[in-house]
Amino acid sequence: MKTDLPVHQGMRVGILLIKVLICFLFGVFCVPASGIAQHVQNNRSPQLVFTEEKELQPLYDISTLPVYRQGSVESQVSSWDRTGGNDDGFSGRFSFVRRNQDSSLVLFDIQGAGVINRIWTPTPTKDTIDFYIDDSLRPAFSIQYADLFSGKVFPFVAPLCGNQLGGYYCYYPILFQKSCRIISRAKKMQFYQIQYRQYPEDSRVRSFHLQTGQQEKEALSFISRFWTKSDRHIADFVPAADEKLLFENIQIEMKPGEKKSIFDQKDGGRVLGIEFYPGETHPDFNKNLDILIRWDDDINPAVDCPLADFFGYAFGKPAMESLLLGSKANLRYCYFPMPFDRKANIQLIYRNTDSPLPAIQVHARIYYSKNKRDSAKEGRFYSSWNSNILFRENGPHVFLNTAGKGHYVGTILQARGLYSGMTYFFEGDDSTATDGRFRMHGTGSEDYFNGGWYAFPDRWDAKMSLPIHGCLEYSLPFCRTGGYRFYLSDKIPFEKSIYHSIEHGPVQNEIPVAYTSLSFYYGNKPPAQVLKPTNELTAVPIPDTLLIYPQLANLNFWGNVQLKSEWVYPTGGMSYIFTVNDESHIRIPLETIPPGNYKVFADFAKLPEGCTFSLWERQTQISEWIPGNSSSRHRTEQLYLGNISVSSSQPTLTFQFKTDSSHTVFFLNRMKLVRK
């Protein structure tokens, strides 16, 4: 049967038949050019796809922590002072990328595919901010700045978004395929940090939109239940698909000078939980008991630090109750997944001292599985312990400086000023470089831990634990504090190296300090340098001079007392100006002051309306009656008042007064106690 075809179509068919015949003769299957392109596309490596649900998963699925992030870069835009000063947001000079012609402020402007995984500020406002996502002309959404952190505007809900310890934080992921620009309509912005990750090239992204899907809602529900659960245990951290969960119970006695192994595996697998139950006779670990963990054939240990520091103690006492690590009641816990290839060994070392130490009863449980590490996709768990005394010439404190491939996942810091006074050292900024390139610069130490405004009441002023960040302690008398932060969705990847440090501020590392930190990361190599704990490095000294600032002194009042606070003198704290009468008492509790004998001094000011005052220890008069009036305001920085003996039985100091109609004011800057 003859079929009539147009000449050009018949020629095309003929040519195609000839190509097929030639390819057949040479043993090769050929298709037209368009078909070849489709064939290549179908056989390429699968394109990386990123969604909000995928970005939320690390916040509730802890098993993903060891997994590498190939080709990603974590960076940060912040309001840090580019001149090297301490104006990290106070004036607003550095609190924007650029100012538009209409006076609006560009806070963030990034091209390419990526995700914003953390926004922080201690100074939210009611101004509107616009998010331009993949579109330079119209915002994808607009929101009141403060509503990002209120926890009440979906999807920016608690516990991923909120505020405590003076800081406002948002961990809800904001994804973009082509670009993201954030513009504030405020005339002035102050402190802020926007942390983001840039995806590998050719990634496919489902960009952010307010109408989240069912998967995202379920992920938020998982996070809420996981983070707020009061009785979390090992089963909450182990995926259901994992192999059978195994465990070993350990009950041993440790004597000073002993070194004992509590876990030793010769097959590959992963440690999934470490729990300790301090004995009743010794409820807390002293700083002489170390933990040492080693994987496979690594020369340097993966963990080598005091056991107390490993569980987030602050200055020798339990302090942290985070999602992954800490102390709760009589349980000390760590639920970081720790995969290994062939061998795992955990040892305890009880360092001896010149003074006799008691034996310690150790009760522990190690959870593990036989699920080996996937070395192509997962890193091993490592930590770097660093403890030193730093002066200006020593530079910043280094959290981690190591080579290899991995990602950074956590920091614990204990920070103490060497001299009494305000904690100015906590003005120091964090700084991070990965693979030899500068990536992040912070705006202050409490900011790094998602807090803000140290020494302010109900801000960074006391111990408080949240799921992934918190304050370990804040003490003005001891001039010390500390914090922790874990990186889950915002872990910091590196291919070749990482350098992560923090200053002891305000600028140029000018405040002498004693810093002790423990950093955590996953990688293919242990830390390049290992500092072994010693008795000298782990000692917790008690200062001889203790300063009491009235703003954090938990003052008790009796009678008619009126109070006004002002920033008057350069003490670092606020002056308290009291209006009193003869029946007024102002009591200062001393429950945080160690027992001992002290000389007491007052930093106060005389003024025309100043009254006469005296210091008492309960019903015992300590000082003479001291006139507080003068023709003009005059500060007395160190007036000796008398001697006291502080014991454990509710120690207090109380001011009493003698007044008349024109002398009713007592002006207090701070108190000083010097150990005799």
C-alpha positions in Angstrom: 0.0 0.0 0.0 1.4 3.3 -1.0 1.2 6.2 1.4 1.7 9.7 0.1 3.9 11.9 2.3 5.0 15.5 1.7 8.6 15.4 0.4 10.2 17.1 3.4 8.4 14.8 5.9 9.4 11.7 3.9 13.0 12.9 3.8 13.0 13.3 7.6 11.6 9.8 8.1 14.2 8.4 5.8 17.1 10.2 7.5 15.8 9.0 10.9 15.6 5.4 9.6 19.2 5.6 8.3 20.4 7.0 11.7 18.6 4.2 13.5 20.2 1.6 11.2 23.7 3.0 11.6 23.3 3.1 15.4 22.0 -0.4 15.3 25.0 -1.6 13.3 27.4 0.0 15.8 25.5 -1.4 18.8 24.3 2.0 20.0 20.7 3.1 20.5 20.2 6.6 19.2 17.2 9.0 19.5 16.7 12.5 18.0 18.3 15.4 19.7 15.2 16.4 21.6 14.9 12.8 22.9 18.6 12.8 23.9 18.1 15.9 26.0 15.1 14.3 27.7 17.1 11.1 28.3 20.0 13.1 29.9 17.6 15.1 32.1 15.9 11.9 33.3 19.3 10.4 34.3 20.8 13.4 36.1 21.5 13.4 39.8 18.2 14.2 41.5 17.7 17.9 42.1 17.8 19.0 45.8 14.3 20.1 46.9 13.8 22.3 50.0 10.5 22.9 51.7 9.4 24.4 55.0 8.6 20.9 56.4 12.1 19.8 55.5 13.6 22.8 57.3 11.4 22.2 60.3 12.4 18.5 60.6 15.8 19.0 62.4 13.9 20.9 65.2 12.1 17.7 66.2 14.0 14.9 64.6 17.3 14.8 66.5 18.5 11.8 64.5 19.3 14.2 61.6 21.9 16.1 63.6 24.9 14.0 62.4 23.9 14.4 58.7 26.2 16.7 56.6 24.8 19.6 54.6 26.6 19.3 51.3 27.3 22.5 49.4 25.5 24.8 51.9 26.8 28.0 53.5 25.6 29.4 56.8 26.0 33.2 57.2 24.6 36.1 59.1 23.7 39.8 58.6 23.7 41.8 61.8 24.0 45.3 63.2 27.6 44.9 64.5 29.8 48.0 64.6 32.1 47.9 61.5 34.5 50.4 63.1 35.4 47.9 65.9 33.6 49.9 68.5 30.6 48.8 70.7 27.8 50.6 68.8 26.2 47.3 67.7 22.7 48.8 67.6 22.5 51.6 70.2 22.5 54.5 67.7 21.2 52.5 64.7 24.1 53.6 62.6 24.9 50.0 61.5 21.4 48.6 61.8 20.6 48.4 58.1 22.2 47.4 54.8 21.2 50.6 53.1 18.5 53.3 53.3 16.0 53.7 50.5 15.0 57.1 49.0 11.7 56.9 50.9 13.8 56.5 54.2 12.8 52.9 54.6 15.6 50.6 55.8 16.9 47.5 53.9 17.8 45.0 56.6 18.6 42.0 54.4 19.2 41.5 50.7 20.4 38.2 49.3 20.3 36.7 45.8 20.0 33.0 45.0 18.2 30.2 46.8 18.2 29.9 50.5 16.4 30.1 53.9 16.4 32.5 56.8 16.5 30.2 59.8 16.9 32.6 62.7 16.0 36.2 63.4 16.9 37.8 66.7 16.6 41.2 68.3 16.3 42.7 71.9 14.6 45.8 70.5 11.4 44.8 68.5 9.1 47.7 67.5 5.6 48.0 66.2 6.9 49.2 62.8 6.0 47.2 59.7 8.6 45.1 57.9 8.1 43.8 54.4 9.5 40.5 53.0 10.2 40.5 49.3 10.6 36.9 48.2 11.5 36.1 44.6 9.9 39.4 43.6 11.5 42.8 43.8 8.3 44.8 43.3 5.7 43.4 45.6 6.2 42.0 49.2 5.2 38.4 49.7 4.0 39.4 53.2 4.2 42.3 55.6 4.1 42.0 59.4 4.6 44.1 62.5 8.2 43.5 63.6 7.2 42.6 67.1 4.7 40.0 65.8 7.5 37.9 64.4 8.3 37.1 68.1 4.9 37.2 69.9 4.3 33.5 69.3 0.7 34.4 68.3 0.7 35.1 64.6 0.7 32.0 62.5 3.1 30.4 61.4 5.4 32.4 63.7 4.2 30.6 66.8 5.6 29.4 70.1 7.8 27.7 71.0 9.9 28.4 67.8 9.2 32.1 68.2 9.1 34.0 71.5 11.1 36.1 74.0 12.9 35.4 77.3 16.1 36.6 78.9 15.8 40.0 77.1 16.0 38.5 73.6 13.3 38.0 70.9 13.9 35.1 68.6 12.2 33.5 65.5 13.3 30.1 64.2 10.5 29.6 61.7 12.2 29.0 58.3 11.6 31.6 55.5 12.6 30.0 52.2 13.3 31.7 48.9 14.2 30.5 45.4 15.6 33.6 43.7 16.1 36.3 46.3 15.0 37.7 49.6 14.9 41.3 50.7 13.6 42.6 54.1 12.7 46.3 54.4 11.7 48.1 57.6 9.4 51.1 57.4 10.9 52.4 60.7 13.0 55.5 60.7 15.4 53.8 63.0 16.4 50.2 63.8 18.7 49.0 66.6 20.1 45.6 67.4 19.3 42.6 65.1 20.8 39.4 63.7 19.4 37.5 60.6 21.0 34.1 60.1 20.5 32.4 56.8 21.7 29.4 54.7 22.4 29.5 51.0 21.4 26.3 49.2 23.6 24.6 46.6 23.2 25.8 43.0 20.3 24.3 41.0 18.3 23.6 44.2 14.6 23.7 43.9 12.8 25.6 46.7 9.2 25.9 47.7 9.3 29.6 48.7 7.7 30.8 51.9 4.0 31.8 51.9 1.7 32.5 54.8 -0.7 29.8 53.8 1.2 26.8 55.1 0.2 23.3 54.2 -0.8 20.4 56.3 2.7 19.0 56.5 4.1 22.2 58.0 1.3 22.4 60.5 2.0 18.8 61.6 5.7 19.7 61.9 4.9 22.6 64.1 2.7 20.4 66.2 5.5 17.8 66.6 7.9 20.6 67.7 5.5 22.0 70.2 4.9 18.6 71.8 8.5 17.7 71.8 9.9 21.0 73.2 7.3 21.4 75.9 7.1 17.8 77.1 7.9 17.7 80.8 8.9 14.1 81.0 11.1 13.6 77.9 13.2 10.4 77.9 15.4 8.4 75.5 12.5 7.1 73.4 11.6 10.7 72.4 15.0 11.0 70.7 15.3 7.7 68.9 13.4 7.3 65.5 11.0 4.5 65.4 12.7 3.1 62.3 16.0 2.7 64.1 17.3 -0.7 65.2 16.4 -2.1 68.6 17.4 0.2 71.4 20.0 -1.4 73.6 21.5 -0.1 76.9 24.1 -0.9 79.6 23.7 -0.1 83.3 26.9 0.9 85.1 27.4 1.0 88.9 31.0 1.6 90.0 32.9 3.3 92.7 35.5 5.8 91.7 38.4 6.7 94.0 40.8 9.6 93.4 43.5 8.7 90.9 41.4 6.0 89.2 40.5 5.6 85.5 37.7 3.2 84.5 35.9 2.3 81.3 32.1 2.4 81.5 31.3 1.6 77.8 33.4 -0.4 75.3 32.0 -1.5 71.9 34.0 -3.3 69.2 31.3 -3.1 66.5 29.9 -0.1 64.7 26.8 1.6 65.9 25.8 4.8 67.6 25.5 6.0 71.2 22.0 7.5 71.5 21.9 8.6 75.2 24.1 9.0 78.2 22.5 9.3 81.6 24.1 9.7 85.0 22.4 9.4 88.4 24.6 11.0 91.1 24.6 9.1 94.4 22.8 10.3 97.4 26.0 10.9 99.4 27.5 13.0 96.6 24.5 14.6 94.7 26.8 16.7 92.4 29.9 15.8 90.5 33.0 17.7 91.6 35.1 19.2 88.9 37.8 16.5 89.3 35.7 13.8 87.6 36.4 13.8 83.8 34.7 12.0 80.9 36.7 10.8 77.9 35.1 9.4 74.8 37.0 8.0 71.8 35.7 6.8 68.4 37.3 4.1 66.2 41.0 4.7 65.7 41.1 8.5 66.3 44.3 9.6 68.0 42.7 12.5 69.8 39.6 11.9 71.9 36.1 13.0 70.8 35.3 14.3 74.3 37.7 15.1 77.1 36.4 17.4 79.8 35.0 17.6 83.3 31.8 15.6 83.6 30.2 18.6 85.3 30.9 20.8 82.3 29.7 18.1 79.9 26.3 18.2 81.5 26.1 22.0 81.5 27.0 22.8 85.1 27.9 26.4 85.8 30.9 26.9 88.2 30.5 23.5 89.6 26.7 23.5 90.1 23.8 22.1 88.0 22.5 24.9 85.8 21.2 23.7 82.4 18.0 21.8 81.6 17.9 22.0 77.8 16.3 19.8 75.2 19.5 17.7 74.5 21.7 18.1 77.5 21.6 19.0 81.2 20.4 18.2 84.6 16.9 17.5 85.9 16.1 16.4 89.4 18.5 13.5 90.0 19.2 12.9 86.3 22.1 14.1 84.2 21.4 13.5 80.5 22.9 13.8 77.0 20.8 12.8 74.0 23.1 13.8 71.1 23.2 10.9 68.6 26.8 9.7 68.3 27.4 7.4 65.3 30.7 5.5 65.0 32.2 3.1 62.5 33.9 0.3 64.4 34.7 1.1 68.0 33.4 3.3 70.9 34.9 3.7 74.3 33.8 5.9 77.2 36.0 6.3 80.3 35.8 8.2 83.6 38.9 9.8 85.2 39.0 10.9 88.8 41.8 13.4 89.1 43.6 13.4 92.5 44.4 16.5 94.5 46.6 17.5 97.4 43.6 17.4 99.6 41.8 14.2 100.3 38.8 13.5 98.1 35.9 11.1 98.8 35.1 8.1 96.8 32.2 8.6 94.3 29.5 6.2 93.6 28.7 6.4 89.8 25.4 5.1 88.5 25.0 5.5 84.7 23.2 4.1 81.7 24.4 4.2 78.1 21.8 3.8 75.3 23.0 2.6 71.9 22.1 0.8 68.8 23.9 -1.3 66.1 23.0 1.2 63.4 26.4 2.1 62.0 27.5 5.5 60.7 27.0 6.3 57.1 30.4 7.9 56.6 29.4 9.5 53.3 26.5 11.3 54.8 27.2 11.6 58.6 29.9 13.0 60.8 31.0 11.7 64.2 30.3 13.6 67.4 33.1 15.8 68.8 33.5 18.4 71.4 36.3 20.9 72.2 36.8 22.0 75.8 38.7 25.2 76.3 39.5 26.9 79.6 41.9 29.8 80.0 42.6 33.2 81.6 42.6 36.0 79.0 44.0 39.5 79.0 44.0 42.0 76.2 47.1 40.7 74.5 45.7 37.1 74.5 42.9 38.0 72.0 39.4 36.4 72.0 38.3 33.2 73.5 38.2 30.4 71.0 35.3 28.0 70.9 36.6 25.9 68.1 39.5 26.1 65.6 39.8 22.9 63.6 40.2 21.5 60.2 38.2 18.9 58.3 34.6 18.5 57.2 31.6 18.9 59.4 29.1 21.2 61.0 28.9 23.1 64.3 26.0 22.3 66.6 26.4 23.8 70.1 28.2 26.1 72.6 28.3 26.1 76.4 30.2 29.0 78.0 31.1 29.9 81.6 32.4 33.5 81.8 34.0 35.2 84.8 35.6 38.7 85.1 38.9 38.7 87.0 38.0 41.9 88.8 34.8 42.8 90.7 32.3 45.0 89.1 29.8 45.0 86.2 30.0 42.2 83.6 31.3 44.4 80.9 33.2 41.5 79.4 29.8 40.2 78.1 29.7 43.0 75.5 32.1 40.9 73.4 31.0 39.8 70.0 31.1 36.3 68.5 32.8 35.8 65.2 32.8 32.8 62.8 34.8 31.9 59.7 34.3 28.7 57.7 36.6 27.4 55.0 38.7 30.5 55.4 35.9 33.0 54.8 34.3 35.3 57.3 30.6 34.4 57.7 29.2 35.8 60.9 29.8 38.6 63.4 27.5 39.1 66.4 26.5 42.1 68.5 27.2 40.9 72.1 27.7 37.8 74.2 24.2 37.5 75.6 22.9 38.2 72.1 24.8 35.2 70.9 22.8 33.1 73.3 19.5 34.7 72.1 19.3 36.9 75.2 19.7 40.6 75.7 20.3 43.4 78.3 22.4 41.8 81.0 21.9 43.1 84.6 18.4 44.3 83.8 15.6 42.8 86.0 13.7 40.0 84.2 16.2 40.1 81.2 19.6 38.4 81.3 19.7 38.5 85.1 19.3 34.9 86.4 19.6 31.2 85.5 16.9 30.1 83.0 16.8 27.1 80.6 14.9 27.0 77.3 14.9 24.1 74.8 17.9 25.3 72.7 19.3 28.3 74.5 19.5 29.8 78.0 21.4 31.5 80.8 23.5 29.3 83.1 23.9 31.9 85.8 24.1 35.6 86.4 25.8 37.0 89.5 27.0 40.6 89.9 28.6 39.9 93.3 30.7 37.1 91.7 31.0 39.1 88.4 30.2 36.0 86.4 27.6 34.5 84.0 27.3 31.9 81.3 25.0 30.7 78.5 24.3 27.9 76.1 23.0 27.6 72.5 22.4 24.6 70.3 22.2 24.8 66.5 19.6 22.4 65.1 18.0 23.8 61.9 20.8 26.4 61.8 23.9 24.2 62.2 27.0 25.7 60.6 28.5 23.6 57.9 32.2 23.6 56.8 34.1 21.7 54.2 37.7 22.4 55.2 37.8 24.3 58.4 36.0 26.4 61.1 37.2 29.2 63.4 34.6 30.2 66.0 35.4 32.7 68.8 34.0 35.3 71.2 35.6 38.5 72.5 35.8 39.6 76.1 34.6 43.1 75.5 33.4 45.7 75.2 36.1 46.3 72.6 39.5 44.9 71.8 39.3 42.2 74.5 40.1 44.8 77.1 38.4 43.1 80.1 40.5 40.4 81.8 38.5 37.2 82.1 38.5 33.5 82.9 36.4 31.7 80.3 35.6 28.0 80.0 33.6 26.6 77.1 32.5 23.4 75.6 31.7 23.4 71.8 30.0 20.6 69.9 30.3 19.6 66.3 29.9 16.6 63.9 32.8 15.9 61.5 35.3 13.5 60.0 38.1 14.5 62.3 38.5 15.1 66.1 39.7 18.6 67.2 43.1 19.5 66.0 44.2 20.5 69.5 43.0 19.0 72.8 43.3 20.8 76.1 43.2 18.3 79.0 41.5 19.3 82.2 43.7 20.0 85.2 43.0 20.8 88.8 44.2 24.4 88.1 42.0 24.9 85.1 38.9 23.4 86.7 39.0 25.2 90.0 36.1 27.5 90.9 37.6 30.4 92.8 35.6 32.6 95.1 36.5 36.3 94.8 37.5 38.3 97.9 35.7 41.5 96.8 31.9 41.2 96.1 29.9 44.1 94.8 26.1 44.3 95.4 24.2 46.5 92.9 20.7 47.4 94.2 19.1 46.8 90.8 19.5 43.0 91.3 19.7 42.8 95.1 16.1 41.7 95.8 15.6 44.5 98.3 12.9 44.3 101.0 11.2 47.4 102.2 9.5 48.2 105.5 7.4 51.3 106.2 7.0 54.2 103.7 9.7 53.9 101.0 9.5 55.6 97.6 12.1 54.6 95.0 13.5 56.2 91.8 16.3 54.8 89.8 18.7 56.7 87.6 21.9 56.3 85.5 24.1 58.8 87.3 27.6 57.5 88.0 29.8 55.2 85.9 29.5 52.2 88.2 28.0 50.1 85.5 24.7 49.9 87.3 21.8 52.1 88.3 21.7 54.4 91.4 18.7 53.9 93.6 17.3 57.1 95.2 15.0 56.4 98.2 12.6 58.8 99.9 12.2 57.5 103.4 11.1 58.5 107.0 12.1 57.4 110.5 10.1 54.2 110.3 11.6 53.1 106.9 13.8 50.1 106.7 15.6 48.8 103.5 16.9 45.3 103.8 19.5 43.6 101.5 19.5 39.8 101.5 22.9 38.1 101.4 21.9 34.6 100.6 24.3 34.4 97.6 27.3 35.6 99.6 29.6 32.8 100.8 29.9 32.4 104.6 32.8 34.4 106.1 33.9 37.6 107.7 33.7 40.8 105.7 34.4 44.5 105.8 31.4 46.5 104.4 31.7 49.6 102.4 29.0 51.9 100.8 29.1 53.7 97.5 26.6 56.5 98.0 26.0 60.2 97.4 25.4 63.1 99.7 23.0 65.8 98.6 21.1 68.7 100.1 18.0 66.7 100.9 20.0 63.7 102.2 19.0 62.1 105.5 21.1 60.4 108.2 21.4 56.6 107.9 22.9 53.6 109.7 23.7 50.0 108.7 22.4 47.0 110.8 22.8 43.3 110.7 19.4 42.2 111.8 19.1 43.9 115.2 22.8 44.6 115.7 24.0 48.0 114.7 27.0 47.9 112.4 27.8 51.5 111.6 27.4 54.8 113.4 24.7 57.2 112.3 26.1 58.8 109.1 24.9 62.2 107.8 23.9 62.0 104.1 23.4 65.7 103.4 25.7 68.3 101.9 25.4 71.6 100.1 25.6 69.9 96.7 25.6 66.3 95.3 28.8 64.6 96.1 29.7 60.9 95.6 31.5 58.9 98.2 32.8 55.8 96.4 34.0 53.7 99.4 32.8 54.6 102.9 33.7 52.0 105.5 30.6 51.0 107.5 31.8 48.1 109.7 32.4 44.4 109.9 29.9 41.6 109.5 29.9 37.8 109.8 27.9 36.0 107.1 26.5 32.6 108.0 24.0 30.3 106.5 21.2 31.5 108.7 19.4 34.1 106.6 22.1 36.7 106.4 20.9 40.3 105.7 22.0 43.9 105.9 19.4 46.7 106.8 19.6 50.4 106.4 17.7 52.5 109.0 17.1 56.3 108.9 16.7 59.5 110.8 14.9 62.2 108.9 13.2 65.6 109.1 10.9 67.5 106.8 13.8 68.7 104.5 16.1 65.6 104.7 14.3 62.5 103.5 16.5 61.1 100.7 19.0 58.2 100.7 21.1 57.9 97.5 22.7 54.4 97.1 25.0 53.4 94.2 26.2 50.0 95.4 27.7 48.0 98.3 31.0 46.4 98.6 32.0 43.4 100.8 35.7 42.6 101.2 36.6 39.3 102.8 38.8 39.6 105.8 
